[in-house]
Amino acid sequence: MKRYRLRIPVSAGKLETVIDDPETDRRGLLLVAHPHPLHGGSLDNKVVATLARAANEAGWVSVRPNFRGVGMSDGKFDAGVGETDDLLALARFVETSYPGLAWVLAGFSFGAYVQHRLRQQLDARRLILVAPAVTLYEFDPVPKDTVVIFGDADELIPPAAMRLWADQHGLISRAIPGAGHFFHGKLKELKQSFVEACPC
């Protein structure tokens, strides 16, 4: 496994990005988006890191950027609009080093909102939304094979709202018993649900 820490050019400047590359027998690319940047979200978030590690173990290259204004990333928070543009530019940049590999998009909370918007512009084998902030942002329809993972004890986004949104759109949803929004003490269960959902 090789780790690259880059600053990738986008419209807002450059995005700090960590790429973990298994180097051999690469199976695809996973782009993971972190939770809200104004509330402590970053590429080092433990949920984000857990998803990236699970993909790495399955032979996928994981890509974890810091949204604009976080860490060494340039720019200012743009409520998901500029962030979507940034991730599209970042994906196109990364693709040049890994031609022919398919994307899986995963996002946590606010990151799920950004990834659902990105999926409208970027082809991907799967969209995985972890604790999507469906009560805080207006989500558009997503592909039918999208998977929604959430904790049934989420204290920030009502579990019933996430389940209802998934049901209304005919999506697969996986509730993790006893898990709160940040999956404290439930990362193993989250990882297992992600592995089951990911075509990794």
N, C-alpha and C positions, 0 to 999 in steps of 0.2 A: 504494500500500500504506500502510495506517495501522496503527500499533502502539498498543495499549492495555495499560497495566500496572495491573491492578486488584487489590483484595483482596475476594474474593467470599465472602459469608456462607455458612457450613456449620455443622454441629453442633459442631465443634471450635473455632469462632470464625470466622476469615477465612483464606482461602487466597490467597496471592500467585499471580497468574495473568497470563500474557502472551497477548494475543490479537492475531494478525496478520491483518488484514482487507484483501483485495484491493479492497474497496469497490464494484466494478462486476462484473456478471455472476457473482455468487457461485454456486458449484455445489454446495456442501455444507459440512459442519463436520467437522474432524478434531480429535479429542481425543487427545493424546499423553501417556503416563505415563512418568515417568523411573525410572531404576534405584534401588536400595536407598538410602533416605535416611540410614541409619547408616553408609554406606560412600561418602559423597561424591556421591550422586545428587542431581541438581537439574534444573530446567527448562532450565538452560544447558548440560546435557550435550550433547556434539557429535552423538551419534546422534539424540537427541531433536530438536535443532535442524535436523539434516539432513532428517528426516522432515517436520518442519513446513515447511521451505523448499520441499521437493518438492511438497507439497500446495498451498502458496501459488502456486507457479508454474503449477499446473493450475487455479487459480481458486477454491480452497477456502480457507475461513477456518480457521486453525489456532489451537488452544487448548492452552496448555502451563501447567499448574499446578505449583506446588511442593507436594509432599505435606506433611501436618501436621508441624510442627517444623523445616521447612527454609526458609531465607531469612526472608522476612517472613510466613510462614504460621504460624498459631497451632497449639497442640496438641502432642501427643507421639506417637511411633511406635506403631502399633497392629497390626503384623504383617499388614496387608492388609485387616483387617475394617473398622476405622474409615475407612481410606483409600478403600475402595469406597463407603461411605456418603457420604463427602465428594465423590467424583467424580460420584455420582448427583445430589446437591444442586447441584453446580456446573453440570452439564449442563442441569438444569432451569432454572437461572438464565440461562444463556447462550441457551437456546432462545427466551426471551421477546424477545430482541433480533433473532433470526434465525428467525422463524416459517416453518415449511414446509421448512426445509433438513434433509437427512438427515445422520446421523452415520456417520463411520468411526472405529473405535476402534483405536488402536495403542499398544503398550506394549513397553518394553525391559527385559528381565531381570525384576527384581521387579515392574516396571511392567506386564509382560505378565501376571503372576499377578493383579494388581489388575484389569486390563482384562478378563480372562476371567471374573472374578467380576461385574464391572459389566455385561457383555453379557447376563447372566441377568436383568437388571432393566431394561436400556435397549435398545430396538430400534436396530439399526445395519445399514447396508448391507454392512459387512465388518468383520471382526476380524482384525488383523494382529499377530502375536506375533513379536517380534524377540529372538532368543536367550533364549527363555522358560526360567525357572529350574525346570524340571520335576523336577530331582533334589533341590531344596530345599523345594518346596512341593507340596501335594496338589492337582493340577489336576483339575477336573471336565470332563466332555465339553463340547465347544464346537460351534457350528454347522459343518456340513460344508464350507461355503465359506471357513472360516478358513484363513489362509495363515501358515505358519511360516517365518521367515527366520533363518538362523544361519550362523556361520562354521565351516568344516570343521577349523579349527585352534583352536577355542574352548578356552581353558585353564581355565575355571571351570565350565562346564556341558558334560559330555561330548557331543560332536556325535552320537555313536551313540545316546545317550539321547533327544536331541531328535528325531532322525529316527525312532526306534522309536515314541515317543509320537505323533508325527504320523501314522505309518503305522497304528498301532493304532486311531486315530480317523478314518482315511480322509481325512486332510487333505493339501492341497498343501504341499510343503516345498521350499524353495530354499536350497541350500548354496552359500555364497560361498567359492571356493577360496582358501586361505591366510589367511582372516580369523580373527582372534582374537575374544575376547568383546567387546572395545571397538571392533573394526573399524578399528584403527589402519592408515592407509594404504589402506583399502578403502571409504571413505565413498562414493566415486563408484559402486562396484559395489553397495553397499547401497542407495543412492538409486535406481539403475536397477531393482533387484529390488522395491523398494517401489512404484515407479511402475507396474511390471507387475502388482503384486498389488492395487493400490488402484483402485477404480472411480472415480478422480478425473477 
